[in-house]
């Protein structure tokens, strides 16, 4: 089989590696418009088990990636300068570029032909391939060429966000909520290397307009964010990498494949950054696609199986992600709560964690929360 993979992000690289490793005789060509050493953003974060979902099928890749990850067991919330930790909510993170380099090496080791710095302008350039994997992100050429056939739709969250990095490192994944005289901000920040952290700044539209960010340059916006979060940054600066203000895009496709073309990752679906890793979703898509194609004897049956088995799982996660994002759309209102009620509202925002589960996973937080409720009742 001759396979063309469009997009050299984690999903595209991992599918190319996985398929070529299992089928050495297959021709797998990967096309990525950026150079091998280029990326946008900073770190990517994974929930508690990090890449353990790979270990059963691919322990070598886990063993290559895991030592490069930063891990922690708690979440820290900072509201108006008051802090609370929620125990038992573990995460791990790695630099996006570091992850790409590791996956590039894995793909190269099994004979994937990767063409970096190569832009595919038209699908006519891919004639002769049996299968085209669209791992080419939000602006996917494959999807744009057949939007109606894929049943594509997109909508946007109203909040604005900009993705920065900083040399300030943090002990845990943290969220800092700040009120100013012109509005409210939230920062999602976590270390992804011993000397670097992701620092994603979010604000509601009213705050964004009050500050006039639309008329500011990237550097001017960064300077304002440094001022707003000066106490959190503790003298460290913010680092830009295409750090423009954006609205989160909700991408969905009803049909995951068309003819000999199939979508994975952000080309197919998005899930809000507050609940999970788009990187993990893309890698899981790649795994599901490879398994489905191996199970069925024909290409069309394999693609149909991929959608039938994977789509319900993704739908469930995207639904939770939308619920979580709705909480963030109203975070200025939630900031009026006292610290413990705010923290409880935050950790239960997606609807996936009830009190029983929270008591089991975060006993210290729940004990503090119960004490605060009792004190409030006595008052």
Secondary structure, DSSP 8 states (H G I E B T S, - for coil): -EEEEE--SHHHHHHHHHHHHH-TTSEEEEEESS-TT--SSSEEEEETTTTGGGHHHHHHHHHHHHTT-EEES-EEEEETTEEEEETT--EEEEEHHHHHHHHHHHHHHTT-EEEET-----GGGGTT-SEEEE---TT-HHHHHTHHHHTEEEEEEEEEEEEEEES---SSEEEEEEEETTEEEEEEEEEEETTEEEEEEEE-HHHHHHHTGGGS-HHHHHHHHHHHTHHHHTT--EE-SS---EEEEEEEES--EETTEEE-GGGT----TTT--HHHHHHHHHHHHHHHHHH-SSHHHHHHHHHHHHHHHHHHHHHHHHHHHHHHHTHHHHTTS-HHHHHHHHHTTTS---HHHHHHH-HHHHHHHHHHHHHHHH-
